Amino acid sequence: MINFESERKKLVLHLKDVNAIKSKKVEQAFLNVKREEFFEEENKNLAYLDEAFSIGFGQTISQPYTIAVMLEMLKIEKDMKVLDIGSGSGYTSCLLSEITGKKGKVVAVELIKELSDKTKENPEVKKRINIELINADAVKKVFEEEFDRILVSAACPFLPKNLFDSLKEKGIAVAPVGDSFSQRIQSIIKFNDKPLKKDFLEGFFVFVPLKGSFQ
């Protein structure tokens, strides 16, 4: 019988050792969300390996190292409103939910309906009341509200205009930007309605492509 709590703690220690987790709030989020609940029963033993895994439909649950790096770059504070693009299994949405707290809000957008429907039934998602799940084409959708932070968990050649427009002034978006073979994780700050960009330079990454109708 696997002790998932123990495995979760080991993963967090590893992520701290490699300097992916830097803050207490990101550390606590990883400790509070049961990653094994996002795996099929026969694969739950793999949940705390620092690797990405398929979740079907050509999509993946990202490597914990990569998720931690992106969450730290977002610099999320309590009570913030966060847009989670390409939410997939809902794991990152739950991490974001933990960081923003009960008075915060996470809007999780997934293009693939089957994944979105499955996420709605996930026990880790269902118990977090500040997550709103939307099945939509995120790069075409016009959002009726602005967000403090935007996380994009799929490769894109640039941050789509509609997403940048949905950022509040001084808001931050983090996305893997590049071609279909490799990307840099990029932080985009909205300042005077213009993007200030900064790349995470410690390596390249490979994400599944962001699907949808690019503007």
C-alpha positions in Angstrom: 0.0 0.0 0.0 1.5 3.3 -1.1 1.6 6.1 1.5 0.6 9.0 -0.8 1.0 11.6 1.9 4.6 10.5 2.4 5.3 10.5 -1.3 3.8 14.0 -1.6 6.2 15.3 1.1 9.1 13.7 -0.7 8.1 15.4 -4.0 7.9 18.8 -2.3 11.3 18.3 -0.7 12.7 17.5 -4.1 11.1 20.5 -5.7 12.6 22.7 -3.0 16.0 21.1 -3.5 16.0 22.0 -7.2 14.8 25.5 -6.4 11.5 25.1 -8.2 9.5 25.7 -5.0 10.7 29.0 -3.4 7.7 30.2 -1.4 5.7 28.8 1.5 2.4 29.3 -0.3 3.4 27.2 -3.3 4.9 24.6 -1.0 1.7 24.4 1.0 -0.4 24.1 -2.2 1.6 21.1 -3.4 1.2 19.5 0.1 -2.6 20.1 0.1 -3.6 18.8 -3.3 -3.7 15.0 -3.8 -2.0 14.5 -7.2 -2.9 10.8 -7.2 -6.6 11.8 -7.6 -5.7 13.0 -11.2 -4.5 9.5 -12.2 -6.4 6.4 -13.2 -6.4 3.7 -10.5 -3.8 1.6 -12.2 -1.4 4.5 -12.5 -1.7 6.2 -9.1 1.7 4.8 -8.1 3.2 7.1 -10.6 1.6 10.3 -9.3 4.6 11.6 -7.4 7.3 11.1 -10.0 8.6 14.4 -11.2 7.4 13.7 -14.7 4.6 14.6 -17.1 2.0 11.9 -17.9 -0.7 11.5 -20.5 -4.3 12.2 -19.4 -5.7 11.1 -22.8 -7.0 13.1 -25.8 -3.4 14.1 -26.6 -3.1 16.1 -23.4 -0.8 15.7 -20.3 -0.6 16.5 -16.7 2.5 18.6 -16.5 5.7 17.8 -14.7 5.6 19.0 -11.1 8.9 20.9 -11.6 7.4 22.8 -14.5 4.2 23.6 -12.6 6.1 24.9 -9.6 8.3 27.2 -11.7 5.2 28.7 -13.4 3.4 29.2 -10.1 6.3 31.0 -8.6 6.6 33.2 -11.7 2.9 34.1 -11.3 3.5 35.7 -7.9 -0.1 35.0 -6.8 -1.5 36.5 -3.7 -4.5 35.6 -1.6 -7.9 36.7 -2.9 -6.7 37.1 -6.5 -8.7 36.2 -9.6 -6.8 33.7 -11.8 -7.6 32.4 -15.3 -6.2 28.9 -15.9 -6.0 28.1 -19.6 -5.7 24.5 -20.8 -6.7 23.3 -17.3 -6.7 19.6 -18.5 -7.2 17.3 -15.5 -7.8 20.2 -13.1 -4.6 19.6 -11.1 -3.2 23.1 -11.6 -6.6 24.6 -11.0 -6.6 23.0 -7.5 -3.1 24.3 -6.8 -4.2 27.8 -7.9 -7.3 27.4 -5.7 -5.1 26.7 -2.7 -2.9 29.7 -3.2 -5.7 32.2 -3.9 -7.8 31.0 -0.9 -11.5 30.8 -0.4 -12.1 34.5 -1.3 -10.1 34.1 -4.5 -11.4 32.7 -7.7 -10.0 30.3 -10.4 -11.6 30.2 -13.8 -10.4 27.0 -15.4 -10.9 26.8 -19.2 -10.5 23.5 -21.1 -11.3 23.1 -24.9 -11.8 19.3 -24.8 -15.3 18.6 -23.5 -14.5 15.1 -22.3 -11.7 16.3 -20.2 -13.8 19.2 -18.9 -16.6 16.9 -17.9 -14.2 14.5 -16.2 -12.6 17.3 -14.2 -16.1 18.3 -12.9 -16.3 14.9 -11.2 -12.8 14.9 -9.7 -13.1 14.8 -5.9 -10.2 17.3 -5.5 -11.9 19.8 -7.8 -15.4 19.3 -6.3 -14.3 20.2 -2.8 -12.8 23.5 -3.8 -15.7 26.0 -4.2 -13.6 28.8 -5.7 -13.0 26.9 -9.0 -15.3 27.7 -12.0 -15.0 25.2 -14.9 -15.6 26.3 -18.4 -15.5 24.2 -21.6 -14.5 26.8 -24.3 -12.0 27.8 -26.9 -9.9 30.1 -24.7 -8.1 31.9 -27.5 -11.4 33.0 -29.1 -13.5 33.5 -26.0 -14.2 37.1 -24.8 -14.0 37.1 -21.1 -16.5 39.4 -19.3 -14.1 40.0 -16.4 -10.4 40.9 -15.9 -7.9 38.8 -14.1 -5.0 39.4 -11.8 -3.1 36.4 -13.2 -3.3 34.1 -16.2 -1.7 30.7 -16.4 -1.4 29.1 -19.8 -0.4 25.4 -19.7 0.1 24.8 -23.4 2.6 26.0 -26.0 1.8 29.1 -27.9 3.7 31.3 -30.4 2.6 34.3 -28.4 0.1 35.2 -25.7 -3.2 35.5 -27.5 -4.5 39.1 -27.7 -7.8 38.2 -26.0 -6.0 36.8 -23.0 -3.7 39.9 -22.7 -6.7 42.1 -22.9 -8.2 40.1 -20.0 -5.3 41.0 -17.7 -5.7 43.7 -15.2 -3.2 46.6 -15.3 0.0 45.3 -13.7 -1.4 41.8 -14.0 0.9 38.8 -14.9 0.4 36.1 -17.4 2.8 33.1 -17.6 2.9 30.9 -20.7 5.3 28.5 -22.6 6.1 30.6 -25.7 7.9 29.2 -28.7 7.4 26.8 -31.6 5.9 23.3 -31.4 9.3 21.7 -30.6 10.5 23.8 -27.7 9.4 26.8 -25.6 10.7 29.2 -23.0 8.4 29.9 -20.0 7.6 33.6 -20.3 6.2 36.1 -17.8 4.2 38.9 -19.4 3.3 41.9 -17.2 0.7 44.3 -18.4 2.1 47.8 -17.8 0.5 50.9 -19.3 -1.5 48.5 -21.5 1.7 47.1 -23.1 3.4 43.7 -22.5 6.7 43.6 -20.5 8.2 40.2 -21.2 10.8 38.1 -19.2 11.9 34.6 -20.0 12.7 31.9 -17.5 16.2 31.1 -18.8 17.0 27.8 -16.9 16.2 25.5 -19.8 13.7 24.9 -22.6 10.4 23.1 -22.2 8.1 21.0 -24.4 4.3 21.5 -23.9 1.4 20.1 -25.9 0.2 22.9 -28.3 -2.5 25.3 -27.3 -5.5 24.5 -29.5 -8.0 26.9 -30.6 -8.6 29.8 -33.0 -5.6 32.2 -32.7 -6.2 35.8 -33.3 
